[in-house]
Amino acid sequence: MSIFVLLTGFPGVGKLTIATELSSLFPAKIIDNHWFNNPILRLLDDDGATPLPKGIWEYTGRVRQTVLDAIVAYCPHPANFIFTHAGIDGDERSARTFQQISDAARQCQALLVPIRLLCDEEELARRVSTPARRERLKSIDAQASREKCRQARVFDPGHRFTLDLDVTARSAEASAAAICHHISRVAGGDFGSP
């Protein structure tokens, strides 16, 4: 059986870092949300703090859909994937992204396992402000991170296999181990080190 893991959380929570750790425990290809975003964001004079132009995410959504179409068309069965997404509850674009990934999972006859990565406001603001994030065209605005924590919730797909995982005080290794355990439980398998 193919398994599609979707790591959702606010910017700075550690989605890609946890995905990398998880891929060492659970054989899967990582599809980071910045693969879709960066080809478009590189066209802008983005400083990581100024709001981006309206409509820019429609272009990244098209890139995402193209990648998902290629996964459906060409990936061997079974093939596992770990997707990352900075989804917000109640946001139409976040719901559309989840639907795109969910549709691809269905077409690949893959088990979809959403993981909500949660983090304390101050820890998230600390993580967001690291200089390495800017090099990868990621947001570095700690104040915007605090405001997002106060005003929004991490996207909740309402899916029966969703795991809420607080990563505030957890290492990426411990987070990956908890996710791997959850995948094993819902998939009825044992995923250890390759």
C-alpha positions as CSV (number, residue, x, y, z in Angstrom):
1,M,0.0,0.0,0.0
2,S,1.2,3.5,-0.8
3,I,1.1,6.1,2.0
4,F,0.9,9.8,1.6
5,V,1.9,11.7,4.7
6,L,0.9,15.4,4.9
7,L,2.8,17.5,7.5
8,T,0.8,20.7,8.1
9,G,1.9,23.5,10.4
10,F,2.7,27.2,10.5
11,P,6.0,28.5,9.0
12,G,8.9,27.7,11.3
13,V,7.4,24.6,13.0
14,G,9.9,22.3,11.4
15,K,8.0,20.6,8.6
16,L,10.9,20.0,6.3
17,T,13.3,19.0,9.2
18,I,10.8,16.5,10.5
19,A,10.1,15.2,7.0
20,T,13.8,14.6,6.5
21,E,14.0,12.7,9.8
22,L,10.8,10.8,9.0
23,S,12.2,9.7,5.6
24,S,15.0,7.9,7.4
25,L,12.5,5.8,9.3
26,F,9.8,5.5,6.7
27,P,10.9,5.1,3.1
28,A,9.3,8.0,1.2
29,K,10.0,10.8,-1.2
30,I,9.7,14.3,0.3
31,I,7.7,16.9,-1.6
32,D,8.3,20.2,0.2
33,N,5.8,23.0,-0.2
34,H,8.7,25.3,-1.2
35,W,9.3,23.2,-4.3
36,F,6.0,24.7,-5.5
37,N,6.5,28.2,-4.0
38,N,10.1,29.0,-4.8
39,P,10.1,28.9,-8.6
40,I,7.4,31.7,-8.4
41,L,8.8,33.5,-5.3
42,R,12.2,33.8,-7.0
43,L,10.6,36.1,-9.6
44,L,9.8,38.6,-6.9
45,D,11.9,41.0,-4.8
46,D,10.7,39.2,-1.6
47,D,12.3,40.3,1.7
48,G,10.6,37.6,3.8
49,A,8.6,40.1,5.8
50,T,6.6,42.2,3.3
51,P,3.2,40.7,2.3
52,L,3.3,39.0,-1.1
53,P,1.1,40.2,-3.9
54,K,-2.5,39.0,-4.1
55,G,-2.9,36.1,-6.5
56,I,0.6,34.8,-6.3
57,W,-0.5,31.6,-4.7
58,E,-2.7,30.7,-7.7
59,Y,0.6,30.2,-9.6
60,T,2.1,28.0,-6.9
61,G,-1.1,26.0,-6.9
62,R,-0.7,25.3,-10.6
63,V,2.9,24.1,-10.0
64,R,1.6,21.8,-7.2
65,Q,-1.1,20.3,-9.3
66,T,1.4,19.6,-12.1
67,V,3.7,17.7,-9.7
68,L,0.7,15.8,-8.3
69,D,-0.5,14.9,-11.8
70,A,3.0,13.5,-12.5
71,I,3.0,11.5,-9.3
72,V,-0.4,10.0,-10.3
73,A,0.8,9.3,-13.9
74,Y,4.3,8.0,-13.4
75,C,5.0,6.8,-9.9
76,P,5.2,3.1,-9.3
77,H,2.8,1.4,-6.9
78,P,3.5,1.3,-4.0
79,A,5.2,4.7,-3.6
80,N,5.3,6.7,-0.4
81,F,5.4,10.5,-0.2
82,I,5.8,13.0,2.6
83,F,4.2,16.4,1.7
84,T,4.6,19.6,3.6
85,H,2.1,22.4,3.8
86,A,1.6,25.6,5.8
87,G,-2.1,25.4,6.0
88,I,-4.5,27.6,8.0
89,D,-7.9,26.5,9.2
90,G,-10.8,28.2,7.4
91,D,-8.5,29.3,4.5
92,E,-9.9,28.4,1.1
93,R,-6.4,28.0,-0.4
94,S,-5.4,25.6,2.4
95,A,-8.5,23.5,1.8
96,R,-7.8,23.4,-1.9
97,T,-4.2,22.2,-1.3
98,F,-5.5,19.5,1.0
99,Q,-8.0,18.5,-1.7
100,Q,-5.3,18.3,-4.4
101,I,-3.2,16.0,-2.2
102,S,-6.2,14.0,-1.1
103,D,-7.3,13.5,-4.7
104,A,-3.8,12.3,-5.8
105,A,-3.8,9.9,-2.9
106,R,-7.2,8.5,-3.9
107,Q,-6.0,8.1,-7.6
108,C,-2.9,6.3,-6.4
109,Q,-4.9,4.2,-4.0
110,A,-2.7,5.5,-1.2
111,L,-3.5,5.8,2.5
112,L,-3.6,9.5,3.4
113,V,-2.2,10.3,6.9
114,P,-2.4,14.0,7.8
115,I,-0.2,15.3,10.7
116,R,-0.9,18.7,12.3
117,L,2.4,20.0,13.8
118,L,1.6,22.4,16.6
119,C,4.0,24.7,18.5
120,D,3.9,27.3,21.2
121,E,3.9,30.9,20.0
122,E,7.2,32.0,21.5
123,E,9.1,28.9,20.3
124,L,7.6,29.3,16.9
125,A,8.7,33.0,16.7
126,R,12.2,31.9,17.8
127,R,12.4,29.2,15.0
128,V,11.0,31.6,12.3
129,S,13.7,34.2,12.9
130,T,16.7,32.0,12.0
131,P,18.8,33.3,9.1
132,A,18.9,29.9,7.3
133,R,15.2,30.3,6.6
134,R,15.7,33.4,4.6
135,E,18.3,31.6,2.3
136,R,15.5,29.2,1.4
137,L,13.0,32.1,0.7
138,K,11.0,31.4,3.8
139,S,9.3,33.9,6.0
140,I,11.5,35.3,8.9
141,D,9.0,37.7,10.4
142,A,8.7,36.7,14.1
143,Q,5.9,39.3,14.8
144,A,3.8,37.9,12.0
145,S,4.4,34.4,13.4
146,R,3.1,35.5,16.8
147,E,0.1,37.2,15.2
148,K,-0.7,34.0,13.2
149,C,-0.6,31.9,16.4
150,R,-3.0,34.3,18.1
151,Q,-5.4,34.7,15.2
152,A,-5.4,31.3,13.4
153,R,-5.3,27.6,13.8
154,V,-3.3,25.1,11.9
155,F,-5.4,23.5,9.1
156,D,-7.5,20.7,10.3
157,P,-8.7,18.4,7.5
158,G,-11.2,16.6,9.7
159,H,-9.7,13.3,8.4
160,R,-10.0,10.2,10.5
161,F,-6.3,9.5,10.5
162,T,-5.2,13.0,11.5
163,L,-2.6,13.2,14.3
164,D,-2.2,16.4,16.3
165,L,1.5,16.5,17.4
166,D,2.8,19.2,19.7
167,V,6.5,19.7,18.7
168,T,7.2,22.7,21.0
169,A,9.6,20.7,23.2
170,R,10.2,17.7,20.9
171,S,13.2,17.2,18.7
172,A,12.8,16.4,15.1
173,E,13.9,12.9,15.8
174,A,11.3,12.4,18.5
175,S,8.6,14.0,16.3
176,A,9.5,11.7,13.4
177,A,9.4,8.6,15.7
178,A,5.9,9.6,17.0
179,I,4.7,10.1,13.4
180,C,6.2,6.8,12.3
181,H,4.4,5.0,15.2
182,H,1.1,6.7,14.1
183,I,1.6,5.6,10.5
184,S,2.3,2.0,11.6
185,R,-0.9,2.0,13.7
186,V,-3.2,3.3,11.1
187,A,-1.6,1.3,8.2
188,G,-1.4,-1.9,10.2
189,G,2.3,-2.3,9.4
190,D,5.6,-1.9,11.1
191,F,7.9,0.8,9.7
192,G,11.4,0.6,11.1
193,S,14.7,1.9,9.8
194,P,15.3,0.9,6.2
